Amino acid sequence: MSTRPKSRRTFLLDSVTGLGGAWVAANYSGILAAENYVLKAAQSGRPMKFAFFTPDQAVEIEAMAAQIIPTDETPGAREARVINFIDRALTTFAQNNQAAYTKGLDDLQAQTKQLFPTATKFSALTSPQQIQVLTAIEKTPFFNTVRTHTIIGFFASPV
C-alpha cells in the first residue's frame, strides 16, 4: 500500500465516481457540447456573455467553484472557465437546475450574512471565510449541484 499522499487531481477524479455515473452518461453529449461551446468562445478571444447568470451571480458561483477546485501548481476552476460551462449547462442539458441555483444563491448570501454580518457578498470574503461559509452549506442540494457541475466542467475542459 502506498503511503504517498494523493494528488489533488486524483482526489477529484475519485470524487467524480460519486457524482452518479448514470447522470453523467445520460448527459454526456450535452456536457461535451457545453464544453465545446466554451472552448470555441474562449478561442475567439472575446468575453463570453452569460445566458443564465447575471454578472453578479456569475462572480459568486465562480468564487464557489474556485474554492472547490482552487488554482495551485495546476490550473483550477477559473482557468478551466467552469463558470461559463455551468452557465451554458443551465441553458441546455441542466435547465432543471435553474431554480436550485436561483434559490441557492439567495441562501449563499444569507449564510454569508449570518456568519459575516458586515460582508457585502460571498466573493468579497477572504479564502478562509469562504471556506467557512461553504462548510456550513456543504450538505445542501445547492452546494452538491455546484460541486457536481464544477467537477464535470473542470474535467470536460481540454484546458
KEKOLTI-179860 format. One record per residue (C-alpha): x, y, z. Coordinates in nm, 4 decimals, padded with zeros to 6 digits, m for minus. Layout:
N
> X,Y,Z
...
REM end
This chain:
159
> 00.0000,00.0000,00.0000
> 00.1324,00.3423,m00.0975
> 00.1899,00.5991,00.1753
> 00.2280,00.8731,m00.0842
> m00.0433,01.1385,m00.0474
> m00.2989,01.1611,m00.3252
> m00.2663,01.4484,m00.5666
> m00.5494,01.6961,m00.5909
> m00.6366,01.5627,m00.9354
> m00.6501,01.2047,m00.8074
> m00.8757,01.3150,m00.5232
> m01.1067,01.4962,m00.7663
> m01.1149,01.2019,m01.0049
> m01.2087,00.9786,m00.7128
> m01.4839,01.2286,m00.6280
> m01.6318,01.2014,m00.9755
> m01.7220,00.8400,m00.9118
> m01.9696,00.9619,m00.6502
> m02.1407,01.2026,m00.8884
> m02.3743,00.9496,m01.0388
> m02.2338,00.7771,m01.3400
> m02.5814,00.7293,m01.4850
> m02.6472,01.1048,m01.4781
> m02.3121,01.1791,m01.6435
> m02.3735,00.9117,m01.9075
> m02.7257,01.0386,m01.9771
> m02.5965,01.3937,m02.0201
> m02.2654,01.3113,m02.1855
> m02.3458,01.4652,m02.5237
> m02.4751,01.7805,m02.3542
> m02.1630,01.8008,m02.1381
> m01.9383,01.7729,m02.4437
> m02.1461,02.0260,m02.6376
> m02.1307,02.2754,m02.3499
> m01.7560,02.2350,m02.3173
> m01.7081,02.2677,m02.6936
> m01.9123,02.5900,m02.6845
> m01.6944,02.7277,m02.4027
> m01.3735,02.6277,m02.5800
> m01.4745,02.7914,m02.9089
> m01.5822,03.1073,m02.7300
> m01.2545,03.1190,m02.5349
> m01.0541,03.0726,m02.8548
> m01.2360,03.3675,m03.0114
> m01.0734,03.5968,m02.7572
> m01.3989,03.7793,m02.6895
> m01.5517,03.7874,m02.3423
> m01.8379,03.5444,m02.3055
> m02.1823,03.6760,m02.2254
> m02.3827,03.4888,m01.9698
> m02.7124,03.3388,m02.0815
> m02.8456,03.2393,m01.7386
> m02.6401,03.4182,m01.4729
> m02.6292,03.7889,m01.4160
> m02.2706,03.9170,m01.3935
> m02.3058,03.9413,m01.0129
> m02.4390,03.5862,m00.9850
> m02.1550,03.4597,m01.2042
> m01.8964,03.6164,m00.9714
> m02.0499,03.4346,m00.6744
> m02.0652,03.0947,m00.8450
> m01.7136,03.1380,m00.9821
> m01.5889,03.2120,m00.6286
> m01.7531,02.8901,m00.5085
> m01.6046,02.6905,m00.7961
> m01.2599,02.8385,m00.7260
> m01.2809,02.7072,m00.3697
> m01.3982,02.3645,m00.4879
> m01.1109,02.3380,m00.7385
> m00.8579,02.6056,m00.6470
> m00.5645,02.7137,m00.8555
> m00.2379,02.5824,m00.7185
> 00.0555,02.4316,m00.9065
> m00.2056,02.3257,m01.1627
> m00.4938,02.5211,m01.3175
> m00.8165,02.5379,m01.1246
> m01.1830,02.6048,m01.1970
> m01.1190,02.9638,m01.3074
> m00.8626,02.8645,m01.5670
> m01.0943,02.5902,m01.6953
> m01.3709,02.8507,m01.7367
> m01.6045,02.6402,m01.5269
> m01.8402,02.9355,m01.4740
> m01.9026,02.9511,m01.8481
> m01.9592,02.5747,m01.8603
> m02.2132,02.5946,m01.5772
> m02.3918,02.8902,m01.7391
> m02.4167,02.7004,m02.0672
> m02.5296,02.3826,m01.8906
> m02.8102,02.5720,m01.7184
> m02.9484,02.6844,m02.0546
> m02.9141,02.3439,m02.2207
> m02.8961,01.9981,m02.0624
> m02.9248,02.1113,m01.6974
> m03.2170,02.3544,m01.7261
> m03.3929,02.1684,m01.4464
> m03.1260,02.3050,m01.2066
> m03.2030,02.6731,m01.2705
> m03.4340,02.7112,m00.9709
> m03.1777,02.5398,m00.7461
> m02.9159,02.7959,m00.8481
> m03.1510,03.0921,m00.8051
> m03.2597,02.9814,m00.4566
> m02.9118,02.8600,m00.3687
> m02.7555,03.1964,m00.4454
> m03.0053,03.3598,m00.2086
> m02.9194,03.1002,00.0569
> m02.5460,03.1572,m00.0024
> m02.5934,03.5283,00.0579
> m02.7986,03.4597,00.3719
> m02.5337,03.2223,00.5104
> m02.2612,03.4750,00.4278
> m02.4508,03.7477,00.6179
> m02.5197,03.5141,00.9099
> m02.1525,03.4264,00.9538
> m02.0088,03.7639,00.8500
> m02.2700,04.0366,00.9106
> m02.0602,04.3136,00.7573
> m01.9860,04.1210,00.4371
> m02.1372,04.2531,00.1179
> m02.1185,03.9239,m00.0707
> m01.9586,03.5795,m00.0633
> m01.6995,03.6605,m00.3289
> m01.5706,03.9540,m00.1219
> m01.4763,03.7262,00.1692
> m01.1238,03.6020,00.2271
> m01.0484,03.2457,00.1229
> m01.0697,03.1109,00.4811
> m01.4027,03.2907,00.5291
> m01.5366,03.1489,00.2018
> m01.4385,02.8012,00.3142
> m01.6229,02.8588,00.6416
> m01.9409,02.9547,00.4529
> m01.9088,02.6590,00.2158
> m01.8531,02.4223,00.5064
> m02.1782,02.5499,00.6587
> m02.3721,02.4723,00.3369
> m02.1815,02.1668,00.2130
> m02.4678,01.9264,00.2889
> m02.7237,02.1277,00.0888
> m02.8517,02.0241,m00.2529
> m02.7297,02.3592,m00.3901
> m02.3702,02.3042,m00.2848
> m02.3807,01.9486,m00.4141
> m02.5128,02.0696,m00.7518
> m02.2465,02.3411,m00.7826
> m01.9798,02.0902,m00.6797
> m02.1012,01.8389,m00.9372
> m02.1166,02.0960,m01.2168
> m01.7753,02.2339,m01.1196
> m01.6058,01.8951,m01.1268
> m01.7722,01.7922,m01.4519
> m01.6927,02.1271,m01.6156
> m01.3350,02.1061,m01.4953
> m01.2745,01.7549,m01.6238
> m01.4581,01.8180,m01.9514
> m01.2252,02.1117,m02.0203
> m00.9351,02.0413,m02.2531
> m00.7595,02.3416,m02.0989
REM end
